[in-house]
Amino acid sequence: MQNLFNRLTFIAMALALCVVVLGAYVRLSNAGLGCPDWPGCYGHITVPHHQVAQQAFPDKPLEAPKAWKEMVHRYFAGTLAVLILTIFVTAWRGRGQLNTKPILPSVLLLLVMLQAALGMWTVTLLLKPVIVSLHLLGGMATLGVLTWLVSKRLPAAADISMRSWALLALVILVCQIALGGWTSSNYAALACPDFPMCQGAWAPHTDFFHGFRLIRELGQNADGSQLSLQALTAIHVMHRLGALFTFLYLGWFGSKLLKISGLAVWGRLLLGMLLVQIALGISNVVLSLPLAVAVAHNAGAAILLMTLVVINSKLNQG
Amino acid sequence: MSSSTISDMATNFQRFSVNCRSFFLLCKPRVSALIVFTAIIGMFLATPGMVPLNILLAATVGIALSSGAAAAFNCLIEQEIDARMARTRGRPLPTKQVTSSQTLVFATIVATTGLVILYFYVNPLTMWLTFGTFLGYAVIYTIFLKPATPLNIVIGGASGAMPPILGWAAVNNTVSPEALILFLIIFAWTPPHFWALALYRRGEYAKSGLPMLPVTHGEEFTRLQILYYTLILIAVTLIPAAMGMSGWIYLLGILALDARFLWYAINIHRNYSDDLAKRAFRFSIWYLTWLFAVLLVDHYFHFPI
């Protein structure tokens, strides 16, 4: 039974990574509203023909490539949900025999159901930035929990002194991912077209008050007026400052890991991915957000998260 | 004046001071201070501007007196139990610094004064609510609830959770949903706060004869309940932000406070030690203080979420 559980969790983890990257691809190619409804597309299980779509939603014309991107993301996500349900059932049936108590797979099931709801609201609430950001965080959380379940098979590297630092690293990374999600869902990535300065200045005009009001529509302030460039600049600048902070802390933390046996290789992976992620972030700005680089930046964040989860898992075993 | 008269006066003054201090201690000053603090914050949260000074003063004095009197009644009724427990046997009644009848008279005068001040200088609603809280704690909790069930402090926590409502009523002459949320926060906080104490003092509570949870249901069960109630507390403390009542400053503050509280709760469940429970208990007091302080700052520096 442990073998079955191992295989299921590993496949689910890999699939979750795919779903996260696909989700980023959908968002970044502006296909988030490719289908105006959920879970069907214009009421169908695949992307229907133009005439059918027109009849179902006459005021929302079909753009087939976008609709297909959206539906492929949903197919993969649906498969992941079924897989997680299987993991849940296996965990309960095998409780006592497996290396994992059923609580985490139960949380995982609740998480994926919440994710499905967030996916629905992303469409029905018309890409409200707070929903899109939560959907991204939910996907990352699902990936994180699956990674934790898989990493329990790795040998422990118990070093109690590093545990709090490792947890802090994870918290900081999650905050930075949240800032990244907020940047992307508000389309603030191009608010600063240059690097390292922003709009030609070290201190551009920013409006944090409006930029970080969470409950509002896309592109608008809470009162319906248009979201200003200053607000978008504030969002972007916050992500850059967060990146600097994350880089410094994770860099320090990773370098400390290099000296611990069993964690050295993970420390190297962390440092390597950190550099890659920073490079991708800067490229996003300097090359004006090419789709491949933007998607890779999201994937890089996911891989960084997985790395930190593994490190935390190894430190907290035994 | 002769030297003997002066020394008589000095001795009398000393006796008077000692007695004053004993009566003061009967009012459980540290608990009452936190109660009054939460009531004052309730007053400030009730209005966007400044609380009228006469209301602020009268309500603070009235609530403080009522809270002190309720504590004194509690000491009076529980003096035998207090004598049996190490934590409390130094209190004024077990140590015979004051007598039962002195305490009864003192508590009655203080309670009446407090309630009269509230009635005439604040508003009748606040007086009645405070009176109800007083009865809830001094009579219902102390006499009936505490010896009756291990859920005693959960239900009795309602009395301790009233002060923000009292403060709000003092300013607005009404009970609003926001005030009820503050009530809920303290209500959810009370069980993990008290059970942490009951855990590391379980030996004494066993001697006292009171049905505290670690004695009636065991330590492991109590530790699990602390974890569950902490989760409830976390959920409840997020309501002000979710409701739009509080903004970013509150949200960031409460996330940090809740993370620390959760850390204590998880560790109490996983790696219990008496020292940990003691630290958790002390932290829970700071937690509530900081929570209300952050609510206050957020009220005036409101960055909506």
Boltz contact constraints between the chains, C-beta under 6 A:
constraints:
  - contact:
      token1: [A, 213]
      token2: [B, 304]
      max_distance: 6.0
  - contact:
      token1: [A, 214]
      token2: [B, 305]
      max_distance: 6.0
